[in-house]
Amino acid sequence: MKITENISIPDSEIRIHAVRSGGAGGQNVNKVSTAIHLSFDIRASTLPDFCKSRLLSLRDSRVTPEGTVVIKAQRYRTQALNREDALHRLRSMISASLRPVRKRKATVPTRSSNEKRLERKAGRSRVKALRGKVDDGTG
């Protein structure tokens, strides 16, 4: 599977198993294994080290603590389409990890936005102050 011009994954590193799909679908869903379980071991792969470390550091539920990517594809009714979907999702996950992370540029709120925020706070404070107990002066 080709990721970029100079990065590719051999098919032997990707394990694909057909399983029965869950959810609605009538009688066909009980007979045919159309869903696909794709597993890919990041640590044992031939990916570059920087790519491996980025994939392993992702906070993604598809990456197990052992370093295996697990994707279940059951969007389509055919095994072939689900296989393509799983491979596409793996490819996009790896290519997203190759993109450099942009540094966040610190910004300062404008004077008018600060004044508007303080006016809203003061207005809320006045509304809440009116919700207190009323003193009728007899007590």
C-alpha positions, 0 to 999 in steps of 0.5 A: 500500500502506497502512502507517499512517493517514498513511503509504502507498506508491504501487504504482508504487514497488514492483517485483514479478517472478514467478520460478521457485521453487526446491526440491522440488515435482515437475514443476509447479515447473519449469513455473510461475513462482510465486515472487515477487521484490519490490524497493523502492528506499528512497531513491527512495520517498515515505516520510518521511525518518526512516523512510528513515534507519531502514530504511537503517540496519537490519542486515538482509540484505534491504537491499542496500548501494544502499538497495533492499529485496529480498524473495523469497517462495516459501512458497506454491504459488500466485503470488497467495499469494506476492505477498501474502506479499511485500507483507505482509513489506515492510509489517511491515518498514516498520512495525517501523522506525516504532516508536520504539526503547526505551532499555535500562534499566541493571540491577544483579545482586542480591547473591544472584545474585552469590553463586551465580555465585561459588559456581559458579565456585569449584565449577568451579575445584575440579573442574578442580583435581582433574583435574591430575597425581597426585603419588604421592610417589616421584618 
